[in-house]
Amino acid sequence: MKSKLLVFALMFLPLLAQAGDYEITVERKKDAPGAATGARRLVTSQNWTGDVKVRNHAFKASPDLEAKYIIFVKRQQIGQKEGQDTVEKVKGSSKVISIKPGAQISFSTSDVPLHKGHMAPGWVPAEGGKETSEDAVIGIWLRLYSGANQVAEYVNPSTVTTKFKWE
């Protein structure tokens, strides 16, 4: 029984070592808001971008890598009733060149427009909908690939993997 357990552990040892080779962090950045007005509503918008950093903790240079990510955005509309928000999946990818041992590289995700709005004075939404709306980034899921093999993963918050599927 012990020998079977040892063989099983040795089979997965390379996977465990490889999973710790890369450290991924994502910092949220927003640009300056811009405003747009209409007859019935006032809306401001700004772009959200993730500043991604990947550090190689291995003792050898990494192969060329590819980062694939999904940014989850809760979208609201003025006039919608509570619970009618939608979640948009913004997918993207970035090629990552080889990273030297102990080195770090950076790249940015694609811009995600976020809107915030409210009804203009004197206007009320029909059928009891909300008078305000605000889009929000509710999570990011990033996977790092070497060829077809996944070598690292970053999820924030951790509940993203239970609420959504990687598609």
N, C-alpha and C positions, 0 to 999 in steps of 0.2 A: 504494500500500500504506500509506503514512504517513497519507494522508487518511482511510482506512478505520479505522485504529487511533485517530486523533484523534476521529472520530465516535463510535467505540465507547467511548472514555474519557469523552467529554462526556455520553454517555447515562447512565453510572454515577456521574458526579461528584456529583449531588444525593444519591444513596444513601450515598456515602462521607461527605459532609459531615453528613448527618442522623445517621449512626451514631455520630458523635462528640459529638452535642449533649447526651447524657445520660450521667451517671455513676451507676452503681447499686452500692450496697454492702449486704451483709447481715451483721448481727451476731447470733450465736447467744445465746439467753437460756434459762436453765432456772430453773424455780421450785423452792422447797424440796421435797425429797422427802417423800412420805407412805408409811407402811408398812401392809401388810396381811399377816396371817398365816393360815395354814391348818394342817390336821393334818399334811400331808406337805411343805409348802413355805412358804418365807418370801419375800414379794415386796415390793419398794418400787417406787413409781412417781413420776414427775415429768413435768411438761409442758415441751416444747421449743417455743419461739416464735422466729421470725426477725424481727428489727427491721430493716426495709428503709428505706434512705435513697436518694432519687432527687434528683440535682442537675442543674439545667438550665444547660448551658454555652453555649447559643445567645445571640444578641444580641436575641432577641425572646421574648415569653412563649409557652409551649407551649400547644397546644390541650388540652382535657380528655383525659386518658389513662386507660387501663385496664391494670393489671398482672395478668397471669395467671401462676401458678406451680405447680410440682410439687415436693413434698418427698419424697425417697426415703428410706424407713425400712427397715432390716434388722430383721426380727422373728425372735426365737428363742423356742423353747418348752423348758421343762425336760423332759428325757427324750428329746428329739430326738437323732438321730445327727448327726455332723458332715456338713455339706453339705446339710442339709435346711432351712436357713434360707430364709425367703421375703422378698421385697422388696415392700413396700406403697407405692403411689403416693398421696400425699395431695395432692389438687388444691384450688386455691383461686384467688380473684381479689379485686381491690380497685380501686375507682374512685379515680382520682387527679385532683384538680382542676388547673386551669391553674397552671403554675409560672412565676413571674416570672424574667427573665434573672438568672443568677447565684444564684438562690435554691435552697433545698433543702426537700423535704417528707419526712415520715416516715410509715410505717404498719407495722402488725404482721401477720404471717401468722397463720393460725388455729393454735390450740394442737394440738400433736401429743403424745399420751401415750406415754411411754417407760417400759418395765418392766424391772426387774432382779430376778432371783430365784435362789434355791438351795434344794436339798432340805433339809428339816428333819433334825436329827441323828437317826441311826438308820434313815433311809429311803434307799433306792437306787432309781434309775430302772430300769424293766424293759428287757430286751434291750440293755443296754450303752449307753443314751443318756447325754447330758450331764447332770451334776448341777447345772449353773448355766445361766443364760440372761441375756442382756443385749441389749435393743433399742438401736439406734443410728441416728442420722440419718447417711446416707452421701452425701447430696448435695442440692442445690437447683438448680432450673432456672427462671428467671424471664424472662418476655418482657413488654415494654412496648409497648402498641398505641395508635395514634391512629386511631380508627375501625377499619377492617379492616386497616390497614397496621402491620406490626411496625416500631418505630422504635429499639428497643434490646433487648439481651439480656444476662443475667447467668447464668453457670454456675459452680458450685463443687462439686467439683473439675471440671476441664475434661474428664475422662474420662467424665463423665455422658452427654455427647452421643454417645459411641461405644458405651456399654453399654446405653442405653435410648433409646426413641423418645418424641417429644413426642406425646402422645395426649390 
